[in-house]
Amino acid sequence: MGYLKITWKKSCIGRSPRQRKVIQSLGLRRLNHSVIHSDSATIRGMVEKVVHLLEVEEVIEESETTTSGKTRVKS
């Protein structure tokens, strides 16, 4: 399973309330703020609605076992 790094690049001023809600639902709070979400159909659908406002990168998963035995994902 991969991850998507989503960065908010353009303002929502003058955009529809639905597009503003999508930005908020993705967890983006201000311009140039980035979040990492798992690559799922739901997230891809949300991104597709506001792709003109975002910059999207695929993050390659790199697993590393920590001393406690849990797996941690580095990005």
N, C-alpha and C positions, 0 to 999 in steps of 0.2 A: 504494500500500500504506500502510495506516495503522498507528498504534501504540496500545497500551493502557498507561496508567499504572495500576499495581496497587499499592494501599496496604493493608498488613495492619492492621486496626482492632480485631479481637477476639481474645482469647487462645485457645490450643488446649488449655488445661487441661480435662480431662474429655472431650476429643474422641477419635475413633478414631485408631489409628496410621496408617491410610491417609490421613486428612485432614491429619495432621501431616507426612507425607511429601510431600503435594501442596504444602503451604506451603513446605517446604524446597526442593522441585524448582523452584518459581517463583523462587527466589533470595531469598526474604524471610528476614531474620535476626532481627528483633525487632519489637515493636509499633511502629506508625507509620512503619515503613520502607517506602520506595517503590522500585519497579523499573519499567523501561519495556521492554516486549516488543513484537515485531511482532505485528500482528493476524492470527493464523492459527487454523485449526480446532483444532490441538493445544492452544494456549494457552487458547482459549475453552473447551475441554472441561475443562481443569484448573481454570479459574476457576469454571465452573459447579458443580463438586463442592464448592467451599468459598466460594461467593459470600456466604454468611451471615457470613463472617469478614473479608471484604474490602470495599474501596471501589474501584470501577473507573471510570476516565475514559478517553474517547477523546482522543488527542492528534492535533491537526491538523498534518499534515506541512508544514514550511516549509523549502524547499531554499535553500541559499546556497552559491555557489561561492567557495571560498577562493583565496588567491593561488597556491597550488600547483596549482590546477586540479581539485582533488578536491571532490566534493559533500559537504557537511556538513548534517546534519539538526539543526535547532534545536527544542527543545521548551519 
